[in-house]
Amino acid sequence: MPPKGSTRKKPSAAPSAEGTATPQIPTLAEQLSILSAPRPFKNPAYTKNASRRTKNLKTVLGQERERERLEREKRRIEREKAMEVDGIGTATTGAAVEDDMPSYLSIEAPPSVLPQRRYCDITGLEAPYTDPITGLRFHDKSIYELIKGLSASAAKDYLSARGVNPIVK
């Protein structure tokens, strides 16, 4: 089977002297084409289950959170049973530490130990420099030239957009 979009016209098979058609020799593109190759990764017996109900993200996350909570509770009960001596239970502090372990679903994680990144107030690129007069961060020398030409009110607007209390000297 030739690839889609092939504009090359194929000559019609003319009968030869014996009255039989000459066999068509496939072109190199047809020989290398993967369109006619079998696709073993597809299951020919697959049919889509139309009755399967889809769940939204909120439902999936809620079910995952509930499953994790039940697993934590089960582990806590198993630890308490293992710690019982002569039928007397003892309180453990390790359970509280394990419950605070961050997971993929919890957004509560310890603060980063890396320094906070600083971005240019004008371009949004990384800003290694700060203007001493206005306090605006800038990326390079050309942006600094632009900052020097800004009025005090424009500099205050840029600072307030970053969320800094604008104090322009």
C-alpha positions in Angstrom: 0.0 0.0 0.0 1.6 3.4 -1.0 1.9 6.1 1.7 -0.8 8.7 1.9 -0.4 11.8 -0.2 1.5 10.0 -2.9 1.0 12.0 -6.1 3.0 9.7 -8.3 0.8 8.2 -11.0 1.3 4.5 -11.6 1.3 3.2 -15.1 -1.5 0.9 -15.9 -0.5 -2.7 -16.4 -0.5 -3.3 -20.1 -0.9 -6.9 -21.3 2.3 -8.3 -22.7 2.7 -10.5 -25.7 1.3 -13.6 -23.9 -1.7 -11.6 -22.7 -0.8 -11.5 -19.0 -0.2 -8.4 -17.0 3.4 -7.6 -15.9 3.8 -7.8 -12.2 3.9 -4.4 -10.5 7.3 -3.7 -8.7 6.7 -1.7 -5.5 8.7 1.5 -5.1 11.3 1.9 -2.4 8.8 4.1 -0.4 6.2 1.4 -0.6 8.7 -1.2 0.5 9.8 0.9 3.6 6.3 2.0 4.5 5.0 0.9 7.9 1.4 1.3 7.0 0.9 -2.2 5.8 3.1 -3.7 8.6 1.3 -5.7 11.3 0.8 -3.8 14.5 1.3 -6.4 17.3 0.8 -3.7 20.1 -2.8 -3.4 19.1 -5.2 -6.1 20.4 -7.6 -6.9 17.5 -10.2 -8.3 20.0 -10.2 -5.1 22.1 -13.6 -3.4 22.5 -14.1 -0.2 24.5 -16.2 -0.6 27.6 -18.9 1.9 27.1 -20.5 1.3 30.5 -17.4 2.4 32.4 -18.0 5.6 34.2 -15.3 8.2 34.3 -14.4 10.0 37.5 -13.3 13.6 37.9 -10.0 14.5 39.5 -11.6 15.6 42.8 -13.2 12.2 43.2 -10.0 10.3 42.4 -8.0 12.4 44.8 -10.6 12.0 47.6 -10.6 8.2 47.2 -6.8 8.1 47.2 -6.7 10.3 50.3 -9.2 8.0 52.1 -7.2 4.9 51.1 -4.0 6.4 52.5 -5.8 7.4 55.7 -7.1 3.8 56.1 -3.6 2.4 55.5 -2.1 4.7 58.1 -4.8 3.8 60.6 -4.2 0.1 60.0 -0.4 0.5 60.5 -1.0 2.4 63.7 -3.2 -0.3 65.1 -0.6 -3.0 64.1 2.1 -1.0 65.9 0.0 -0.7 69.0 -0.7 -4.4 69.0 3.0 -5.2 68.6 3.9 -2.8 71.5 1.5 -4.4 73.9 3.3 -6.2 76.8 1.1 -8.4 79.1 -2.0 -6.7 77.7 -0.9 -3.2 78.6 -0.6 -0.8 75.7 2.1 1.9 75.5 1.9 5.2 73.7 4.3 5.7 70.8 5.6 9.0 69.4 6.7 7.4 66.1 3.2 7.5 64.7 3.0 11.3 64.8 6.3 11.5 62.9 5.2 9.1 60.2 1.8 10.9 59.7 3.7 14.1 58.8 5.6 12.4 55.9 4.7 14.3 52.7 3.2 12.3 49.9 2.2 13.1 46.3 -1.2 14.2 47.4 -0.2 16.4 50.3 1.1 19.9 49.5 2.6 20.3 52.9 6.3 19.8 52.6 9.2 21.3 54.4 10.5 24.6 53.1 13.2 24.4 50.5 16.8 24.7 51.5 17.7 26.4 48.2 17.7 30.2 48.1 14.7 31.9 46.7 15.0 32.8 43.0 14.9 36.4 42.0 13.4 37.6 38.8 13.7 40.8 36.8 10.7 43.1 37.5 10.7 44.3 33.8 11.4 41.1 31.7 10.7 38.2 34.1 14.1 36.7 33.5 16.5 35.7 36.3 17.8 38.9 37.9 21.2 38.8 39.5 21.3 42.6 40.0 19.2 45.1 42.0 19.0 48.9 41.4 20.1 50.6 44.6 18.0 53.7 44.1 14.6 52.1 43.2 15.1 48.6 44.5 14.0 47.1 41.2 15.6 43.9 40.1 17.0 43.7 36.6 18.5 41.2 34.2 21.3 43.0 32.4 22.8 46.4 31.6 20.1 47.3 28.9 17.3 46.8 31.4 19.2 49.0 34.0 19.3 51.8 31.4 15.6 51.5 31.1 15.1 51.5 34.9 17.2 54.7 35.2 14.8 56.4 32.8 11.6 55.3 34.8 9.7 57.9 36.8 9.2 57.3 40.6 5.6 56.4 40.1 6.4 53.8 37.5 9.1 52.3 39.7 6.5 52.2 42.6 4.0 50.4 40.2 6.7 47.7 39.4 7.5 47.2 43.1 3.9 46.9 44.1 3.3 44.3 41.3 6.0 42.2 42.9 4.3 42.7 46.3 7.0 44.9 47.9 6.1 48.0 49.9 7.4 50.6 47.5 9.8 53.1 49.1 11.5 55.1 46.4 14.4 57.4 47.5 
